[in-house]
């Protein structure tokens, strides 16, 4: 799934407030990224993927992925002609990875480092 436009980081405190209804008691957002209409939250407990659907974006799907269920992940950096970077995450029990595309507005190495911090616990 390719996304167009500028992806960017979101202040974790702002994301904490915006998505408070999704968070468990005491759960903290450590990093957040906005990918056009979709959002990725890295909390201290899980990865939350927020997928806006449809033309209006009123319908939203929330994926909650506990870090312990991530079997492996890969990042693909942007190239000369392909300006998008990609994150792939494999979940136990699923053959196909979850894929998210980042434009040059996000440092894919930062995303990889954050994911490593939580998955490697």
Phi and psi restraints in degrees (range 20) as a CNS / XPLOR table:
assign (resid 1 and name C) (resid 2 and name N)
       (resid 2 and name CA) (resid 2 and name C) 1.0 -93.2 20.0 2
assign (resid 2 and name N) (resid 2 and name CA)
       (resid 2 and name C) (resid 3 and name N) 1.0 140.3 20.0 2
assign (resid 2 and name C) (resid 3 and name N)
       (resid 3 and name CA) (resid 3 and name C) 1.0 -117.0 20.0 2
assign (resid 3 and name N) (resid 3 and name CA)
       (resid 3 and name C) (resid 4 and name N) 1.0 144.4 20.0 2
assign (resid 3 and name C) (resid 4 and name N)
       (resid 4 and name CA) (resid 4 and name C) 1.0 -115.8 20.0 2
assign (resid 4 and name N) (resid 4 and name CA)
       (resid 4 and name C) (resid 5 and name N) 1.0 152.4 20.0 2
assign (resid 4 and name C) (resid 5 and name N)
       (resid 5 and name CA) (resid 5 and name C) 1.0 105.1 20.0 2
assign (resid 5 and name N) (resid 5 and name CA)
       (resid 5 and name C) (resid 6 and name N) 1.0 -163.9 20.0 2
assign (resid 5 and name C) (resid 6 and name N)
       (resid 6 and name CA) (resid 6 and name C) 1.0 -101.6 20.0 2
assign (resid 6 and name N) (resid 6 and name CA)
       (resid 6 and name C) (resid 7 and name N) 1.0 120.9 20.0 2
assign (resid 6 and name C) (resid 7 and name N)
       (resid 7 and name CA) (resid 7 and name C) 1.0 -88.0 20.0 2
assign (resid 7 and name N) (resid 7 and name CA)
       (resid 7 and name C) (resid 8 and name N) 1.0 149.4 20.0 2
assign (resid 7 and name C) (resid 8 and name N)
       (resid 8 and name CA) (resid 8 and name C) 1.0 -154.3 20.0 2
assign (resid 8 and name N) (resid 8 and name CA)
       (resid 8 and name C) (resid 9 and name N) 1.0 163.6 20.0 2
assign (resid 8 and name C) (resid 9 and name N)
       (resid 9 and name CA) (resid 9 and name C) 1.0 -76.8 20.0 2
assign (resid 9 and name N) (resid 9 and name CA)
       (resid 9 and name C) (resid 10 and name N) 1.0 153.8 20.0 2
assign (resid 9 and name C) (resid 10 and name N)
       (resid 10 and name CA) (resid 10 and name C) 1.0 -120.4 20.0 2
assign (resid 10 and name N) (resid 10 and name CA)
       (resid 10 and name C) (resid 11 and name N) 1.0 140.4 20.0 2
assign (resid 10 and name C) (resid 11 and name N)
       (resid 11 and name CA) (resid 11 and name C) 1.0 -58.9 20.0 2
assign (resid 11 and name N) (resid 11 and name CA)
       (resid 11 and name C) (resid 12 and name N) 1.0 124.6 20.0 2
assign (resid 11 and name C) (resid 12 and name N)
       (resid 12 and name CA) (resid 12 and name C) 1.0 -57.2 20.0 2
assign (resid 12 and name N) (resid 12 and name CA)
       (resid 12 and name C) (resid 13 and name N) 1.0 -36.4 20.0 2
assign (resid 12 and name C) (resid 13 and name N)
       (resid 13 and name CA) (resid 13 and name C) 1.0 -65.2 20.0 2
assign (resid 13 and name N) (resid 13 and name CA)
       (resid 13 and name C) (resid 14 and name N) 1.0 -38.6 20.0 2
assign (resid 13 and name C) (resid 14 and name N)
       (resid 14 and name CA) (resid 14 and name C) 1.0 -66.3 20.0 2
assign (resid 14 and name N) (resid 14 and name CA)
       (resid 14 and name C) (resid 15 and name N) 1.0 -43.9 20.0 2
assign (resid 14 and name C) (resid 15 and name N)
       (resid 15 and name CA) (resid 15 and name C) 1.0 -64.0 20.0 2
assign (resid 15 and name N) (resid 15 and name CA)
       (resid 15 and name C) (resid 16 and name N) 1.0 -36.4 20.0 2
assign (resid 15 and name C) (resid 16 and name N)
       (resid 16 and name CA) (resid 16 and name C) 1.0 -57.9 20.0 2
assign (resid 16 and name N) (resid 16 and name CA)
       (resid 16 and name C) (resid 17 and name N) 1.0 -44.0 20.0 2
assign (resid 16 and name C) (resid 17 and name N)
       (resid 17 and name CA) (resid 17 and name C) 1.0 -72.0 20.0 2
assign (resid 17 and name N) (resid 17 and name CA)
       (resid 17 and name C) (resid 18 and name N) 1.0 -46.0 20.0 2
assign (resid 17 and name C) (resid 18 and name N)
       (resid 18 and name CA) (resid 18 and name C) 1.0 -62.6 20.0 2
assign (resid 18 and name N) (resid 18 and name CA)
       (resid 18 and name C) (resid 19 and name N) 1.0 -34.3 20.0 2
assign (resid 18 and name C) (resid 19 and name N)
       (resid 19 and name CA) (resid 19 and name C) 1.0 -115.7 20.0 2
assign (resid 19 and name N) (resid 19 and name CA)
       (resid 19 and name C) (resid 20 and name N) 1.0 27.0 20.0 2
assign (resid 19 and name C) (resid 20 and name N)
       (resid 20 and name CA) (resid 20 and name C) 1.0 -56.8 20.0 2
assign (resid 20 and name N) (resid 20 and name CA)
       (resid 20 and name C) (resid 21 and name N) 1.0 -33.2 20.0 2
assign (resid 20 and name C) (resid 21 and name N)
       (resid 21 and name CA) (resid 21 and name C) 1.0 -67.3 20.0 2
assign (resid 21 and name N) (resid 21 and name CA)
       (resid 21 and name C) (resid 22 and name N) 1.0 -20.4 20.0 2
assign (resid 21 and name C) (resid 22 and name N)
       (resid 22 and name CA) (resid 22 and name C) 1.0 -87.8 20.0 2
assign (resid 22 and name N) (resid 22 and name CA)
       (resid 22 and name C) (resid 23 and name N) 1.0 -15.6 20.0 2
assign (resid 22 and name C) (resid 23 and name N)
       (resid 23 and name CA) (resid 23 and name C) 1.0 -93.1 20.0 2
assign (resid 23 and name N) (resid 23 and name CA)
       (resid 23 and name C) (resid 24 and name N) 1.0 144.3 20.0 2
assign (resid 23 and name C) (resid 24 and name N)
       (resid 24 and name CA) (resid 24 and name C) 1.0 -77.0 20.0 2
assign (resid 24 and name N) (resid 24 and name CA)
       (resid 24 and name C) (resid 25 and name N) 1.0 167.9 20.0 2
assign (resid 24 and name C) (resid 25 and name N)
       (resid 25 and name CA) (resid 25 and name C) 1.0 -57.4 20.0 2
assign (resid 25 and name N) (resid 25 and name CA)
       (resid 25 and name C) (resid 26 and name N) 1.0 121.2 20.0 2
assign (resid 25 and name C) (resid 26 and name N)
       (resid 26 and name CA) (resid 26 and name C) 1.0 81.3 20.0 2
assign (resid 26 and name N) (resid 26 and name CA)
       (resid 26 and name C) (resid 27 and name N) 1.0 -3.0 20.0 2
assign (resid 26 and name C) (resid 27 and name N)
       (resid 27 and name CA) (resid 27 and name C) 1.0 -70.9 20.0 2
assign (resid 27 and name N) (resid 27 and name CA)
       (resid 27 and name C) (resid 28 and name N) 1.0 135.8 20.0 2
assign (resid 27 and name C) (resid 28 and name N)
       (resid 28 and name CA) (resid 28 and name C) 1.0 -119.6 20.0 2
assign (resid 28 and name N) (resid 28 and name CA)
       (resid 28 and name C) (resid 29 and name N) 1.0 136.2 20.0 2
assign (resid 28 and name C) (resid 29 and name N)
       (resid 29 and name CA) (resid 29 and name C) 1.0 -82.9 20.0 2
assign (resid 29 and name N) (resid 29 and name CA)
       (resid 29 and name C) (resid 30 and name N) 1.0 124.1 20.0 2
assign (resid 29 and name C) (resid 30 and name N)
       (resid 30 and name CA) (resid 30 and name C) 1.0 -98.6 20.0 2
assign (resid 30 and name N) (resid 30 and name CA)
       (resid 30 and name C) (resid 31 and name N) 1.0 -28.2 20.0 2
assign (resid 30 and name C) (resid 31 and name N)
       (resid 31 and name CA) (resid 31 and name C) 1.0 -157.3 20.0 2
assign (resid 31 and name N) (resid 31 and name CA)
       (resid 31 and name C) (resid 32 and name N) 1.0 150.9 20.0 2
assign (resid 31 and name C) (resid 32 and name N)
       (resid 32 and name CA) (resid 32 and name C) 1.0 -146.7 20.0 2
assign (resid 32 and name N) (resid 32 and name CA)
       (resid 32 and name C) (resid 33 and name N) 1.0 145.2 20.0 2
assign (resid 32 and name C) (resid 33 and name N)
       (resid 33 and name CA) (resid 33 and name C) 1.0 -134.9 20.0 2
assign (resid 33 and name N) (resid 33 and name CA)
       (resid 33 and name C) (resid 34 and name N) 1.0 134.8 20.0 2
assign (resid 33 and name C) (resid 34 and name N)
       (resid 34 and name CA) (resid 34 and name C) 1.0 -103.3 20.0 2
assign (resid 34 and name N) (resid 34 and name CA)
       (resid 34 and name C) (resid 35 and name N) 1.0 124.9 20.0 2
assign (resid 34 and name C) (resid 35 and name N)
       (resid 35 and name CA) (resid 35 and name C) 1.0 -117.0 20.0 2
assign (resid 35 and name N) (resid 35 and name CA)
       (resid 35 and name C) (resid 36 and name N) 1.0 85.3 20.0 2
assign (resid 35 and name C) (resid 36 and name N)
       (resid 36 and name CA) (resid 36 and name C) 1.0 58.9 20.0 2
assign (resid 36 and name N) (resid 36 and name CA)
       (resid 36 and name C) (resid 37 and name N) 1.0 -96.8 20.0 2
assign (resid 36 and name C) (resid 37 and name N)
       (resid 37 and name CA) (resid 37 and name C) 1.0 -103.0 20.0 2
assign (resid 37 and name N) (resid 37 and name CA)
       (resid 37 and name C) (resid 38 and name N) 1.0 -20.9 20.0 2
assign (resid 37 and name C) (resid 38 and name N)
       (resid 38 and name CA) (resid 38 and name C) 1.0 -85.8 20.0 2
assign (resid 38 and name N) (resid 38 and name CA)
       (resid 38 and name C) (resid 39 and name N) 1.0 156.3 20.0 2
assign (resid 38 and name C) (resid 39 and name N)
       (resid 39 and name CA) (resid 39 and name C) 1.0 -134.4 20.0 2
assign (resid 39 and name N) (resid 39 and name CA)
       (resid 39 and name C) (resid 40 and name N) 1.0 145.3 20.0 2
assign (resid 39 and name C) (resid 40 and name N)
       (resid 40 and name CA) (resid 40 and name C) 1.0 -121.2 20.0 2
assign (resid 40 and name N) (resid 40 and name CA)
       (resid 40 and name C) (resid 41 and name N) 1.0 126.6 20.0 2
assign (resid 40 and name C) (resid 41 and name N)
       (resid 41 and name CA) (resid 41 and name C) 1.0 -114.3 20.0 2
assign (resid 41 and name N) (resid 41 and name CA)
       (resid 41 and name C) (resid 42 and name N) 1.0 131.7 20.0 2
assign (resid 41 and name C) (resid 42 and name N)
       (resid 42 and name CA) (resid 42 and name C) 1.0 -105.2 20.0 2
assign (resid 42 and name N) (resid 42 and name CA)
       (resid 42 and name C) (resid 43 and name N) 1.0 109.0 20.0 2
assign (resid 42 and name C) (resid 43 and name N)
       (resid 43 and name CA) (resid 43 and name C) 1.0 -102.4 20.0 2
assign (resid 43 and name N) (resid 43 and name CA)
       (resid 43 and name C) (resid 44 and name N) 1.0 178.6 20.0 2
assign (resid 43 and name C) (resid 44 and name N)
       (resid 44 and name CA) (resid 44 and name C) 1.0 -74.2 20.0 2
assign (resid 44 and name N) (resid 44 and name CA)
       (resid 44 and name C) (resid 45 and name N) 1.0 -8.4 20.0 2
assign (resid 44 and name C) (resid 45 and name N)
       (resid 45 and name CA) (resid 45 and name C) 1.0 -117.3 20.0 2
assign (resid 45 and name N) (resid 45 and name CA)
       (resid 45 and name C) (resid 46 and name N) 1.0 -29.2 20.0 2
assign (resid 45 and name C) (resid 46 and name N)
       (resid 46 and name CA) (resid 46 and name C) 1.0 -162.2 20.0 2
assign (resid 46 and name N) (resid 46 and name CA)
       (resid 46 and name C) (resid 47 and name N) 1.0 172.0 20.0 2
assign (resid 46 and name C) (resid 47 and name N)
       (resid 47 and name CA) (resid 47 and name C) 1.0 -102.6 20.0 2
assign (resid 47 and name N) (resid 47 and name CA)
       (resid 47 and name C) (resid 48 and name N) 1.0 128.8 20.0 2
assign (resid 47 and name C) (resid 48 and name N)
       (resid 48 and name CA) (resid 48 and name C) 1.0 -115.5 20.0 2
assign (resid 48 and name N) (resid 48 and name CA)
       (resid 48 and name C) (resid 49 and name N) 1.0 122.5 20.0 2
assign (resid 48 and name C) (resid 49 and name N)
       (resid 49 and name CA) (resid 49 and name C) 1.0 -107.7 20.0 2
assign (resid 49 and name N) (resid 49 and name CA)
       (resid 49 and name C) (resid 50 and name N) 1.0 120.8 20.0 2
assign (resid 49 and name C) (resid 50 and name N)
       (resid 50 and name CA) (resid 50 and name C) 1.0 -109.5 20.0 2
assign (resid 50 and name N) (resid 50 and name CA)
       (resid 50 and name C) (resid 51 and name N) 1.0 113.9 20.0 2
assign (resid 50 and name C) (resid 51 and name N)
       (resid 51 and name CA) (resid 51 and name C) 1.0 -113.5 20.0 2
assign (resid 51 and name N) (resid 51 and name CA)
       (resid 51 and name C) (resid 52 and name N) 1.0 105.2 20.0 2
assign (resid 51 and name C) (resid 52 and name N)
       (resid 52 and name CA) (resid 52 and name C) 1.0 -76.0 20.0 2
assign (resid 52 and name N) (resid 52 and name CA)
       (resid 52 and name C) (resid 53 and name N) 1.0 133.3 20.0 2
assign (resid 52 and name C) (resid 53 and name N)
       (resid 53 and name CA) (resid 53 and name C) 1.0 -121.5 20.0 2
assign (resid 53 and name N) (resid 53 and name CA)
       (resid 53 and name C) (resid 54 and name N) 1.0 159.0 20.0 2
assign (resid 53 and name C) (resid 54 and name N)
       (resid 54 and name CA) (resid 54 and name C) 1.0 77.5 20.0 2
assign (resid 54 and name N) (resid 54 and name CA)
       (resid 54 and name C) (resid 55 and name N) 1.0 174.6 20.0 2
assign (resid 54 and name C) (resid 55 and name N)
       (resid 55 and name CA) (resid 55 and name C) 1.0 -67.6 20.0 2
assign (resid 55 and name N) (resid 55 and name CA)
       (resid 55 and name C) (resid 56 and name N) 1.0 -41.6 20.0 2
assign (resid 55 and name C) (resid 56 and name N)
       (resid 56 and name CA) (resid 56 and name C) 1.0 -83.0 20.0 2
assign (resid 56 and name N) (resid 56 and name CA)
       (resid 56 and name C) (resid 57 and name N) 1.0 -21.1 20.0 2
assign (resid 56 and name C) (resid 57 and name N)
       (resid 57 and name CA) (resid 57 and name C) 1.0 76.0 20.0 2
assign (resid 57 and name N) (resid 57 and name CA)
       (resid 57 and name C) (resid 58 and name N) 1.0 12.5 20.0 2
assign (resid 57 and name C) (resid 58 and name N)
       (resid 58 and name CA) (resid 58 and name C) 1.0 -74.2 20.0 2
assign (resid 58 and name N) (resid 58 and name CA)
       (resid 58 and name C) (resid 59 and name N) 1.0 -31.7 20.0 2
assign (resid 58 and name C) (resid 59 and name N)
       (resid 59 and name CA) (resid 59 and name C) 1.0 -84.1 20.0 2
assign (resid 59 and name N) (resid 59 and name CA)
       (resid 59 and name C) (resid 60 and name N) 1.0 129.9 20.0 2
assign (resid 59 and name C) (resid 60 and name N)
       (resid 60 and name CA) (resid 60 and name C) 1.0 -132.4 20.0 2
assign (resid 60 and name N) (resid 60 and name CA)
       (resid 60 and name C) (resid 61 and name N) 1.0 136.5 20.0 2
assign (resid 60 and name C) (resid 61 and name N)
       (resid 61 and name CA) (resid 61 and name C) 1.0 -111.2 20.0 2
assign (resid 61 and name N) (resid 61 and name CA)
       (resid 61 and name C) (resid 62 and name N) 1.0 133.8 20.0 2
assign (resid 61 and name C) (resid 62 and name N)
       (resid 62 and name CA) (resid 62 and name C) 1.0 -113.5 20.0 2
assign (resid 62 and name N) (resid 62 and name CA)
       (resid 62 and name C) (resid 63 and name N) 1.0 122.1 20.0 2
assign (resid 62 and name C) (resid 63 and name N)
       (resid 63 and name CA) (resid 63 and name C) 1.0 -107.2 20.0 2
assign (resid 63 and name N) (resid 63 and name CA)
       (resid 63 and name C) (resid 64 and name N) 1.0 127.5 20.0 2
assign (resid 63 and name C) (resid 64 and name N)
       (resid 64 and name CA) (resid 64 and name C) 1.0 -111.0 20.0 2
assign (resid 64 and name N) (resid 64 and name CA)
       (resid 64 and name C) (resid 65 and name N) 1.0 117.5 20.0 2
assign (resid 64 and name C) (resid 65 and name N)
       (resid 65 and name CA) (resid 65 and name C) 1.0 -119.0 20.0 2
assign (resid 65 and name N) (resid 65 and name CA)
       (resid 65 and name C) (resid 66 and name N) 1.0 105.3 20.0 2
assign (resid 65 and name C) (resid 66 and name N)
       (resid 66 and name CA) (resid 66 and name C) 1.0 -61.8 20.0 2
assign (resid 66 and name N) (resid 66 and name CA)
       (resid 66 and name C) (resid 67 and name N) 1.0 138.1 20.0 2
assign (resid 66 and name C) (resid 67 and name N)
       (resid 67 and name CA) (resid 67 and name C) 1.0 -57.6 20.0 2
assign (resid 67 and name N) (resid 67 and name CA)
       (resid 67 and name C) (resid 68 and name N) 1.0 -32.8 20.0 2
assign (resid 67 and name C) (resid 68 and name N)
       (resid 68 and name CA) (resid 68 and name C) 1.0 -66.3 20.0 2
assign (resid 68 and name N) (resid 68 and name CA)
       (resid 68 and name C) (resid 69 and name N) 1.0 -18.9 20.0 2
assign (resid 68 and name C) (resid 69 and name N)
       (resid 69 and name CA) (resid 69 and name C) 1.0 -89.7 20.0 2
assign (resid 69 and name N) (resid 69 and name CA)
       (resid 69 and name C) (resid 70 and name N) 1.0 -3.5 20.0 2
assign (resid 69 and name C) (resid 70 and name N)
       (resid 70 and name CA) (resid 70 and name C) 1.0 -81.3 20.0 2
assign (resid 70 and name N) (resid 70 and name CA)
       (resid 70 and name C) (resid 71 and name N) 1.0 116.8 20.0 2
assign (resid 70 and name C) (resid 71 and name N)
       (resid 71 and name CA) (resid 71 and name C) 1.0 -85.1 20.0 2
assign (resid 71 and name N) (resid 71 and name CA)
       (resid 71 and name C) (resid 72 and name N) 1.0 -37.4 20.0 2
assign (resid 71 and name C) (resid 72 and name N)
       (resid 72 and name CA) (resid 72 and name C) 1.0 -166.7 20.0 2
assign (resid 72 and name N) (resid 72 and name CA)
       (resid 72 and name C) (resid 73 and name N) 1.0 168.6 20.0 2
assign (resid 72 and name C) (resid 73 and name N)
       (resid 73 and name CA) (resid 73 and name C) 1.0 -148.0 20.0 2
assign (resid 73 and name N) (resid 73 and name CA)
       (resid 73 and name C) (resid 74 and name N) 1.0 161.7 20.0 2
assign (resid 73 and name C) (resid 74 and name N)
       (resid 74 and name CA) (resid 74 and name C) 1.0 -141.4 20.0 2
assign (resid 74 and name N) (resid 74 and name CA)
       (resid 74 and name C) (resid 75 and name N) 1.0 147.3 20.0 2
assign (resid 74 and name C) (resid 75 and name N)
       (resid 75 and name CA) (resid 75 and name C) 1.0 -120.4 20.0 2
assign (resid 75 and name N) (resid 75 and name CA)
       (resid 75 and name C) (resid 76 and name N) 1.0 143.0 20.0 2
assign (resid 75 and name C) (resid 76 and name N)
       (resid 76 and name CA) (resid 76 and name C) 1.0 -121.6 20.0 2
assign (resid 76 and name N) (resid 76 and name CA)
       (resid 76 and name C) (resid 77 and name N) 1.0 120.4 20.0 2
assign (resid 76 and name C) (resid 77 and name N)
       (resid 77 and name CA) (resid 77 and name C) 1.0 -77.1 20.0 2
assign (resid 77 and name N) (resid 77 and name CA)
       (resid 77 and name C) (resid 78 and name N) 1.0 160.8 20.0 2
assign (resid 77 and name C) (resid 78 and name N)
       (resid 78 and name CA) (resid 78 and name C) 1.0 -70.3 20.0 2
assign (resid 78 and name N) (resid 78 and name CA)
       (resid 78 and name C) (resid 79 and name N) 1.0 149.0 20.0 2
assign (resid 78 and name C) (resid 79 and name N)
       (resid 79 and name CA) (resid 79 and name C) 1.0 -109.4 20.0 2
assign (resid 79 and name N) (resid 79 and name CA)
       (resid 79 and name C) (resid 80 and name N) 1.0 -168.7 20.0 2
assign (resid 79 and name C) (resid 80 and name N)
       (resid 80 and name CA) (resid 80 and name C) 1.0 -66.9 20.0 2
assign (resid 80 and name N) (resid 80 and name CA)
       (resid 80 and name C) (resid 81 and name N) 1.0 -45.8 20.0 2
assign (resid 80 and name C) (resid 81 and name N)
       (resid 81 and name CA) (resid 81 and name C) 1.0 -99.6 20.0 2
assign (resid 81 and name N) (resid 81 and name CA)
       (resid 81 and name C) (resid 82 and name N) 1.0 -27.5 20.0 2
assign (resid 81 and name C) (resid 82 and name N)
       (resid 82 and name CA) (resid 82 and name C) 1.0 -98.3 20.0 2
assign (resid 82 and name N) (resid 82 and name CA)
       (resid 82 and name C) (resid 83 and name N) 1.0 105.0 20.0 2
assign (resid 82 and name C) (resid 83 and name N)
       (resid 83 and name CA) (resid 83 and name C) 1.0 -85.3 20.0 2
assign (resid 83 and name N) (resid 83 and name CA)
       (resid 83 and name C) (resid 84 and name N) 1.0 -3.6 20.0 2
assign (resid 83 and name C) (resid 84 and name N)
       (resid 84 and name CA) (resid 84 and name C) 1.0 -96.1 20.0 2
assign (resid 84 and name N) (resid 84 and name CA)
       (resid 84 and name C) (resid 85 and name N) 1.0 144.5 20.0 2
assign (resid 84 and name C) (resid 85 and name N)
       (resid 85 and name CA) (resid 85 and name C) 1.0 -104.4 20.0 2
assign (resid 85 and name N) (resid 85 and name CA)
       (resid 85 and name C) (resid 86 and name N) 1.0 156.3 20.0 2
assign (resid 85 and name C) (resid 86 and name N)
       (resid 86 and name CA) (resid 86 and name C) 1.0 -132.6 20.0 2
assign (resid 86 and name N) (resid 86 and name CA)
       (resid 86 and name C) (resid 87 and name N) 1.0 143.0 20.0 2
assign (resid 86 and name C) (resid 87 and name N)
       (resid 87 and name CA) (resid 87 and name C) 1.0 -116.1 20.0 2
assign (resid 87 and name N) (resid 87 and name CA)
       (resid 87 and name C) (resid 88 and name N) 1.0 129.7 20.0 2
assign (resid 87 and name C) (resid 88 and name N)
       (resid 88 and name CA) (resid 88 and name C) 1.0 -121.6 20.0 2
assign (resid 88 and name N) (resid 88 and name CA)
       (resid 88 and name C) (resid 89 and name N) 1.0 133.0 20.0 2
assign (resid 88 and name C) (resid 89 and name N)
       (resid 89 and name CA) (resid 89 and name C) 1.0 -128.4 20.0 2
assign (resid 89 and name N) (resid 89 and name CA)
       (resid 89 and name C) (resid 90 and name N) 1.0 124.2 20.0 2
assign (resid 89 and name C) (resid 90 and name N)
       (resid 90 and name CA) (resid 90 and name C) 1.0 -98.6 20.0 2
assign (resid 90 and name N) (resid 90 and name CA)
       (resid 90 and name C) (resid 91 and name N) 1.0 131.8 20.0 2
assign (resid 90 and name C) (resid 91 and name N)
       (resid 91 and name CA) (resid 91 and name C) 1.0 -108.2 20.0 2
assign (resid 91 and name N) (resid 91 and name CA)
       (resid 91 and name C) (resid 92 and name N) 1.0 140.7 20.0 2
assign (resid 91 and name C) (resid 92 and name N)
       (resid 92 and name CA) (resid 92 and name C) 1.0 -57.2 20.0 2
assign (resid 92 and name N) (resid 92 and name CA)
       (resid 92 and name C) (resid 93 and name N) 1.0 137.3 20.0 2
assign (resid 92 and name C) (resid 93 and name N)
       (resid 93 and name CA) (resid 93 and name C) 1.0 86.4 20.0 2
assign (resid 93 and name N) (resid 93 and name CA)
       (resid 93 and name C) (resid 94 and name N) 1.0 -0.6 20.0 2
assign (resid 93 and name C) (resid 94 and name N)
       (resid 94 and name CA) (resid 94 and name C) 1.0 -126.1 20.0 2
assign (resid 94 and name N) (resid 94 and name CA)
       (resid 94 and name C) (resid 95 and name N) 1.0 132.5 20.0 2
assign (resid 94 and name C) (resid 95 and name N)
       (resid 95 and name CA) (resid 95 and name C) 1.0 -80.6 20.0 2
assign (resid 95 and name N) (resid 95 and name CA)
       (resid 95 and name C) (resid 96 and name N) 1.0 -34.6 20.0 2
assign (resid 95 and name C) (resid 96 and name N)
       (resid 96 and name CA) (resid 96 and name C) 1.0 -93.9 20.0 2
assign (resid 96 and name N) (resid 96 and name CA)
       (resid 96 and name C) (resid 97 and name N) 1.0 141.3 20.0 2
assign (resid 96 and name C) (resid 97 and name N)
       (resid 97 and name CA) (resid 97 and name C) 1.0 -80.8 20.0 2
assign (resid 97 and name N) (resid 97 and name CA)
       (resid 97 and name C) (resid 98 and name N) 1.0 157.9 20.0 2
assign (resid 97 and name C) (resid 98 and name N)
       (resid 98 and name CA) (resid 98 and name C) 1.0 -78.8 20.0 2
assign (resid 98 and name N) (resid 98 and name CA)
       (resid 98 and name C) (resid 99 and name N) 1.0 131.8 20.0 2
assign (resid 98 and name C) (resid 99 and name N)
       (resid 99 and name CA) (resid 99 and name C) 1.0 -121.7 20.0 2
assign (resid 99 and name N) (resid 99 and name CA)
       (resid 99 and name C) (resid 100 and name N) 1.0 133.7 20.0 2
assign (resid 99 and name C) (resid 100 and name N)
       (resid 100 and name CA) (resid 100 and name C) 1.0 -131.9 20.0 2
assign (resid 100 and name N) (resid 100 and name CA)
       (resid 100 and name C) (resid 101 and name N) 1.0 136.3 20.0 2
assign (resid 100 and name C) (resid 101 and name N)
       (resid 101 and name CA) (resid 101 and name C) 1.0 -106.8 20.0 2
assign (resid 101 and name N) (resid 101 and name CA)
       (resid 101 and name C) (resid 102 and name N) 1.0 133.8 20.0 2
assign (resid 101 and name C) (resid 102 and name N)
       (resid 102 and name CA) (resid 102 and name C) 1.0 -116.3 20.0 2
assign (resid 102 and name N) (resid 102 and name CA)
       (resid 102 and name C) (resid 103 and name N) 1.0 133.9 20.0 2
assign (resid 102 and name C) (resid 103 and name N)
       (resid 103 and name CA) (resid 103 and name C) 1.0 -82.7 20.0 2
assign (resid 103 and name N) (resid 103 and name CA)
       (resid 103 and name C) (resid 104 and name N) 1.0 178.3 20.0 2
assign (resid 103 and name C) (resid 104 and name N)
       (resid 104 and name CA) (resid 104 and name C) 1.0 -66.0 20.0 2
assign (resid 104 and name N) (resid 104 and name CA)
       (resid 104 and name C) (resid 105 and name N) 1.0 -3.6 20.0 2
assign (resid 104 and name C) (resid 105 and name N)
       (resid 105 and name CA) (resid 105 and name C) 1.0 -72.8 20.0 2
assign (resid 105 and name N) (resid 105 and name CA)
       (resid 105 and name C) (resid 106 and name N) 1.0 -11.0 20.0 2
assign (resid 105 and name C) (resid 106 and name N)
       (resid 106 and name CA) (resid 106 and name C) 1.0 -122.9 20.0 2
assign (resid 106 and name N) (resid 106 and name CA)
       (resid 106 and name C) (resid 107 and name N) 1.0 135.9 20.0 2
assign (resid 106 and name C) (resid 107 and name N)
       (resid 107 and name CA) (resid 107 and name C) 1.0 -80.3 20.0 2
assign (resid 107 and name N) (resid 107 and name CA)
       (resid 107 and name C) (resid 108 and name N) 1.0 106.5 20.0 2
assign (resid 107 and name C) (resid 108 and name N)
       (resid 108 and name CA) (resid 108 and name C) 1.0 -62.1 20.0 2
assign (resid 108 and name N) (resid 108 and name CA)
       (resid 108 and name C) (resid 109 and name N) 1.0 -26.7 20.0 2
assign (resid 108 and name C) (resid 109 and name N)
       (resid 109 and name CA) (resid 109 and name C) 1.0 -68.0 20.0 2
assign (resid 109 and name N) (resid 109 and name CA)
       (resid 109 and name C) (resid 110 and name N) 1.0 -33.8 20.0 2
assign (resid 109 and name C) (resid 110 and name N)
       (resid 110 and name CA) (resid 110 and name C) 1.0 -66.5 20.0 2
assign (resid 110 and name N) (resid 110 and name CA)
       (resid 110 and name C) (resid 111 and name N) 1.0 -43.0 20.0 2
assign (resid 110 and name C) (resid 111 and name N)
       (resid 111 and name CA) (resid 111 and name C) 1.0 -60.8 20.0 2
assign (resid 111 and name N) (resid 111 and name CA)
       (resid 111 and name C) (resid 112 and name N) 1.0 -45.2 20.0 2
assign (resid 111 and name C) (resid 112 and name N)
       (resid 112 and name CA) (resid 112 and name C) 1.0 -62.3 20.0 2
assign (resid 112 and name N) (resid 112 and name CA)
       (resid 112 and name C) (resid 113 and name N) 1.0 -41.8 20.0 2
assign (resid 112 and name C) (resid 113 and name N)
       (resid 113 and name CA) (resid 113 and name C) 1.0 -64.8 20.0 2
assign (resid 113 and name N) (resid 113 and name CA)
       (resid 113 and name C) (resid 114 and name N) 1.0 -40.8 20.0 2
assign (resid 113 and name C) (resid 114 and name N)
       (resid 114 and name CA) (resid 114 and name C) 1.0 -64.5 20.0 2
assign (resid 114 and name N) (resid 114 and name CA)
       (resid 114 and name C) (resid 115 and name N) 1.0 -45.9 20.0 2
assign (resid 114 and name C) (resid 115 and name N)
       (resid 115 and name CA) (resid 115 and name C) 1.0 -62.6 20.0 2
assign (resid 115 and name N) (resid 115 and name CA)
       (resid 115 and name C) (resid 116 and name N) 1.0 -41.8 20.0 2
assign (resid 115 and name C) (resid 116 and name N)
       (resid 116 and name CA) (resid 116 and name C) 1.0 -58.9 20.0 2
assign (resid 116 and name N) (resid 116 and name CA)
       (resid 116 and name C) (resid 117 and name N) 1.0 -42.6 20.0 2
assign (resid 116 and name C) (resid 117 and name N)
       (resid 117 and name CA) (resid 117 and name C) 1.0 -56.2 20.0 2
assign (resid 117 and name N) (resid 117 and name CA)
       (resid 117 and name C) (resid 118 and name N) 1.0 -40.5 20.0 2
assign (resid 117 and name C) (resid 118 and name N)
       (resid 118 and name CA) (resid 118 and name C) 1.0 -89.3 20.0 2
assign (resid 118 and name N) (resid 118 and name CA)
       (resid 118 and name C) (resid 119 and name N) 1.0 -35.6 20.0 2
assign (resid 118 and name C) (resid 119 and name N)
       (resid 119 and name CA) (resid 119 and name C) 1.0 -73.7 20.0 2
assign (resid 119 and name N) (resid 119 and name CA)
       (resid 119 and name C) (resid 120 and name N) 1.0 -34.5 20.0 2
assign (resid 119 and name C) (resid 120 and name N)
       (resid 120 and name CA) (resid 120 and name C) 1.0 -82.9 20.0 2
assign (resid 120 and name N) (resid 120 and name CA)
       (resid 120 and name C) (resid 121 and name N) 1.0 8.8 20.0 2
